[in-house]
Amino acid sequence: MTNTQRTAAKAAFAFVFAMGIVNLFADMTYEGGASINGPFLGSLGASAAAIGIIAGCGEFLGYSLRSLSGYVADRSGKYWLITFVGYFVNLLAVPAMALAGNWQIAALLLILERVGRALRKPTVETMLSYSAGTLGRGWVYGLNTALDETGATVGPLLIALALYLRATYRTGYSLLLISSLLALAALTAARIVFPVPARLDTGAPTARGKGFTRQFWLSMLAAACFGAGLMSYEFISYHLSATGTFQPQWIPIGVALATVMSIVASLVLGRLYDRVGLPVVLGAIALAALFSPLVFLGGFTVALIGLLLWGLGYFVQDTLLKAVVAGMLPEGRRSFAFGLFYAGYGAGWLVGSVVTGLLYAHSISAVIAFSVVVQLSAIPLFLLANRGALKTV
């Protein structure tokens, strides 16, 4: 490696690490809030079906609007501006939950938080993609995920501690204002140090051609199937709380343990993806699909194991799928490509959330069967997208 290459690698790593710190504090905020959203909505009178549908609609908007955000970013070039607006909405909606007087207002804030994520996700993924040519796609998104999942672990644990000390849900939401402000401060610092992240793109190119390929569309369909069966923690935590499987203080601890699994997977499997490719994705999907019977049928210990597999599923969604789509980016349309891909994923999530929410009142076995089957169906679709090849990099 030449001195120029080493300098480029250091700069790329510094940017990825800086954005990882931003996401660390950001995830402390919204994952801390997500750890109690289900029980909080339930305490305000929302039903299981309502919570499932609310979470599904929020996730759908959180993914489907990414295509619009990405399109606007590519057309305007205002990546940092859109990123700031997205983080501002995303982060301040969470502590505002402390002021919600009924479940309908809380639901609107939950959806608003997801909309904020939709605005900034494509721009952040695009800016990170400029480092992928130098550092490797799996490592870039794996490192970023490991840092934000660290925040996603700490946030719920802080909420668990607050509940253990007999704080209310509203107090917990209020505490998350601190991490919100820290995330915005870190984002400001990253903007000052790296005003034009595109200058980091000195490695192997990540953009491929001008248009969207058959591989892209089939991979998007596979991702939608996987998302349809993953379920939100709002829905899972409602079940664990309503059935008494977890005591209130264990609800945020459960999601914290799941994110620890995601951190480990991000660091290990992210690197492995750069070497092996598609088999890592397929193996992770197969394991993650087993989470639902453990979570919904097991007692305390078995449900915890199920949450670890659910955390692995979130690693697939938050790291591997990004690494996969980063190898299919059309030149000049990176943000739109990311947004479009996750719009398809969000559509699958919405369908899955509505189906599981409605099935829950009639048959937990049906919820489990739907989740497992639809997630496993992603495997042949990914194979078809790659024409049977077991290596994508």
C-alpha angles and dihedrals in degrees: 000000000000125000089255092053092047091051091049091049092050092050092047091049092048091054094047090048092048092052088045089059089051090052092044091063092037092054090048085061106044099030089048087053093043090055090068103025093097097051091039092054088046091052088054091054104267117146127227091256091049092050092048093049093044091051091045093050090047092051092044092054089041089059105027095053090056090080090057092044091048092048092051091047093052093046096045102031088220095133097147095044093052090044092054094048091049095050092046093055093038096051103039095048090067101060087041087069086079087071097049110122097190139016093259092060090044089051091052091051091048090053091045090055090054091048089055090053089050091056097053104030100080093046093049092047090048094050090048090049089066087067094047095080090059102036104025128261097254093048095046095051092035093055092045091049092048090055096045091044088054086061089044088057097045095046097059091042090055089050090049090052091049091051091047088055087054098256117154125244088254092056089050092055090048092054090057091068087081094060090043091059092044090054092051091048091051090048091053090052092050090051091053095048097040107032093160112031091178088077088070091068098103101122132075110324118262097190116089120202126306107288145043115276134212087253090058095051095045091047089051090052090049090051090050091054091049092049092049091065101037098081127200123271088237088066095041094047091049089057094045091049098042093049093045092239088130128030114229095263091052094058094078091036089057093057090044091057090047091054091050086060089050091051093052091045091049094055096041105033095036089063091041091054090060089057104035107021126191099017089067090056094047094047093049091050092051092052095042092052089067094066099090101063090048094048098043101036104030133086124240099297096040091047089053090054088050090053090054089057089045087054088053087054090055089052088056090050097042102038117011096045090051091050090049095050092042087070092057102049115140112228112264093008103075098128093044090050092052091045094048093048092053092043086064090046090051092051089055090048092052093050091047094048093050093046095047092043092054095041093051094074091053108033133000088193089060090051090053095045092050093048096049097044097046093047094048089050087069090070099067089042092056089047091050091048089056094040092242094307114143095203126064102173 
